Amino acid sequence: MKNKLTFDVDRCKGCELCIRACPVNILALDEKRVNIKGYHPAYIMEPNKCIGCANCALMCPDVVIKVERVKSDD
């Protein structure tokens, strides 16, 4: 199983709660990007290291993050 994180980037307010909740420290704010609300949105730096715990999604007050388990062909 592989995990897939998707962010509703334009709804993210850059509060960093997801970043602090991630046990493998693979989330960060995208300092090169600004969303329609004027915030630097969160993103996943190393998608392959996601363990699928969904802590980030549970902590997000705006329900911006979606965690999916994707079957791999391996």
Sequence and secondary structure as in RCSB ss.txt:
>XXXX:A:sequence
MKNKLTFDVDRCKGCELCIRACPVNILALDEKRVNIKGYHPAYIMEPNKCIGCANCALMCPDVVIKVERVKSDD
>XXXX:A:secstr
 EEEEEE GGG     HHHHH TT  EEE TT   TTS   EEES GGG     HHHHH TT  EEEEEE    
